[in-house]
């Protein structure tokens, strides 16, 4: 099961300022960017149901050029909920009462269905008399077009395109666009890993989709290919680590040394074949069999050498020397 709330909270807390810049430019214009302070999330008890809720992100920000502050309350909603507007109002009332400063409420809806516009208010009224009308900003990803964000130089855009409106046949295209944008942002490795993991979670491709992804990848400029390749390689390295771990576990039962070697070699082999496919195109079965016979040290040498390959002939020549 995907822990949607954890993934979104991790993404939005890491790139909160970028989120505000992308989706709330009017708010971004009013705050001092270096004043953001994450407050401890509030826990609310629903007296009627007895359930407890915790606000996702509560951030204190200073008005630009002023000494006064306000609060941005950002809530993530992974499923449609009939009484959600009432809960947002309860959060607002509690935060406003406790801190005594303006509260800007925002919700980001990430579910795939339904696609009807989600509510963005809570109202209490009598015939001919409105007692209360509470409004909050609603960002509904499944109603946003991913192509409107593919050229936004913003890490949140590169991640959230994976959850925006798209045709099924566009999934490989969206994944490549997300990774291409991510590779151009100059983020540190931990940030890249966070976003690339988010993208891969929500855009896992079938074998047929992977072929389409590879075909579109081949059309990119060399510089863009290198950037995307670095991200994909990091996934493969994680796969190697998992392969080692699995090999160790099997080794406990079947012999530790053999298990470790099998895990390392299988991980290395999987990585090499994937990288070669992206570098020079499909590798025929005869060549794959020759690669499978290489030792672990030879596989590591090939992993370094393939970065200079430009055709299948380069691979064949390299193998002839082994």
N, C-alpha and C positions, 0 to 999 in steps of 0.2 A: 504494500500500500504506500502511495506517495504521501508524505507529510507536507501538504500544500502550505499550511500556515508557517511551518519552520522555514521552508524554502523562500517564501515571500518575505518573511520577517528578516531573514539573513540578508537578502538582496536589498531590501528597502532601507534597512538600518545602515548598511555599508555605503549605499549611494543615495542617502536621503536628500542631500542638497541637489543632486542631479535629477532626482525624481521631481522635486518641486520646480526646478528650472524647466523640465520637459512638459509637465502636465499642469502646473500652476504658475505660469509666468507672471500673472498679476500679483501673486503672493511673493514670488521671488524678487520682484521689483521693490517690495516694501520691507524686506528684512535685511539685516546685516548678516552676510553669509558666514562670517566667522563666529557668530554668536550662538549657533545651534547647540542646545544642551538636551540630551536625552534624560527624561525624568523616569523614575520608577513607575512601571505600569500599574494602573489602578485595578483593584479587584472589586467587582460589583456583584451583589447578591440580588437575584430576581425573587422578590418576596412571594410572588404568586406561584412560581414553579419550584422554588427552592434551589435553583441552579445558580452556580457561580460563574461569572464571566470576567475575563481579564482583557483590558484594552491592549491593542497590539503595540502601537508606537505613540508615545506622548512626548512632543518635542517643544521646548521653550525657545523662543526666538525674540530678538530685539528689533523693534521698528527701526528702519534705516534713519540715521541722523537724530534719533531720539533716545531718551533714557527709559522709555516704557517698553513693556514686553507683551507678547501674546503667545498663545499655545496653538500648535498644530496637532490635532488628533487624527492619526491615520489608521484606519481599520481595513483589514483584508477579509474578503468574504468569498469562500470557495464554493458556496452553494447558495441557491435561492432560498430565502427565508421570509415568510409572510410578515412576521412581526419585527423585522430587522430595524425599520425606521424608529420604532418605539425604543429599541435598545440603544440606538445611536443617540436619541434624545436623553436617555438616562445617563449615558456616558458624559454628554455635554453638560448636563445639569450638575453632575458630581464634580467635574473638572472646574466648571465656572465657579461653583460654590467654594471649592477648596482653594483655588489659586487667585480668584478675584481679578482675572485679566481676560481679555477677549479670547475666545476659543474658536479656531477655524477647523470645522469637522470635514473629513474626507474619507470616502470609502472607495476601495478598488475592488471591483467584481472580477473574479478570474475564472468563473465556471464557463463551460462550453455551451450549456443549455440551461434555461431558455435564452433566446436571443431578443426577446421583447425588451424594450427599455425598462431598466430596473428603477424602482422608486428612488427619489432623492429628497423626500420630505416626510415629516410626520405632522399630522394635523389633528387638533381637537376642536370640534365645532358643534354648535347647536343650530337648529333651523334659523337662518338669518343672522347668525352671530358666530364668528370665528374666535374662539378663545385663545388658541395657540397655533402658529404655523412655523414649524422648525424646519429649516432647509440645510442640506449638506451637499458637498460636491461629490458627484458620483462619476467614477471612471470605470466604464464597462468595456473590458478588453475585447469581448467577442462582437462588439459593434464598431471597433476601430479597424481600419484597413492597414495591413502591415506595410504596404508600399508607401504609405505616407510617412513612415518612420525609418526606411532603410538608409536614408542619407543624413539622418540626424546624428551628429557626432556626440552621442550620449550613451553611456554604458547601460542605462536602464532601457533605452530603446532597443539595444542589441539583445537584451534578455527577453523583454516582454513581447517582441515580435512573435516569439514562439507560441504565445497564447492569444494572438489577435486573429481577426477574421481572415480566413484563407480557404481556398478550394483544396480538396484532398490531394489533387495532383500537384499542388504548389508546395507541398510539405518539403521535398528536397530543396526546392528553390529558396524557401524561407530559411531553412537551416543554413544553407550556404551564405545567404545574404546576412544572416545574424552573425556568423563566424567571420565573414569578410569585414563587417563593421567593427566587430570586437577586436580584430587583429590590427586595426588602424588607429586605435585609441591610445596606445602607449601606456597601458595599465601595467601594474606590477604582476608578477606571476600568481600571487595569491588571489588577486582580484580577477585575473583572467580565468583561473581555475573555478572560482565561484560562479562566474557568469556562464562559462562553457558547460559546467555541470548542470546549471539551470536549463540551458538550451537543450542539452542532450536528454535530460529527464522528460521534457515535454515534446521533444521531436525525435523520438526513437524511430529509426527508419527500418522498413522491411528490406529484405535482400533486393527486391526490384527497385525500391526507392534509393537504395545505396548505389545501384548502377546509374540511376539518373543523377544522383548527387555527383558521382565521379565524372560523368560526362559533362556536367556544367562546370565542375571544378577545372577541367582541362581547358576550358575556354577563357579562364581568368588570365590576366597579365602575370608574368613570372613573379613580380614583387608581391602581388596579392596571393599567389599560390604559396609562396614561402611563408607569409603570415598565417594563412589558414593551416598550412602543413604543421607549423609549430604547435598549434593548438591540438590538432588531431594526433600528433606525435605524443603529446602529454597524456592524452587518453590511452594511447597504446602502452605507454610506460606504466600507467596505473594498471593496465591489464596484465602486464608482465609481473608486477608486484603481487597481484591477486593470484596469478598462475604459480608464483613461488610459494605463496601461502598455502594454496591448495595442494601443491606438490609436497610441502612439508607435512601437511595433515595426512596425506596418503602414505607418506614415508614412515609415519609412526606405526602404521599397520603393516606396511610391506617392506620396510627397510628405509631408514631416514635418508641415507645418502642417495639411493636411486630415486626416491621421491623428489628430493630437491633438484637433482639434475634434470629430471623429466619436466618439472615445473618451469625451470629456467629456460630449457631448450624450447619447449612448446611456446612459451611467452615470446622468446626471441624470434622464433620462426613466424608466428602470427604477425608480429610487428613488421618484420622484414617484407613479407608478402604484401601486406597492406601498403607499405611505403613504396615498394616497387611498382605496384599497380597505379598509384597516383603519380609516380614519377615518369614511367615510360609506357604505361598502358598495361593491358592484361598480360599476365605471365603464363605461357603455355605449360601444360602438365609435365612435359619432359624436363623443362627447366626447373619447375617446382620440385620434382623428385631429386634433381641434382642438389638443390639447395637444402632439402631435407637431410641429405647425407653429410652435410657440413658439421663440423664440431662447433661447440659453443663459442670458442675463440674465433673461428672462421666466420661465424654468424655476426659477431661483434665487428669484425673487420669489414664485412659486407655492409653493415649498417652505416659505417662511416663513408665507405666508398660510394654508395649509391647516391649520395648527395651531389656527386659530380656527373652522374649518368644523364644522358640526354636521349638515349635510344636503347632498344633491346640489344643491339650489337655490343654496346658497352658492357652490359651484363654478361653476355656470352663470352666476351674476351676476358673479363675478370675471372669467370669460372674456369676458363682454360688454364689459367695460371695456378689453379689450386689442385 
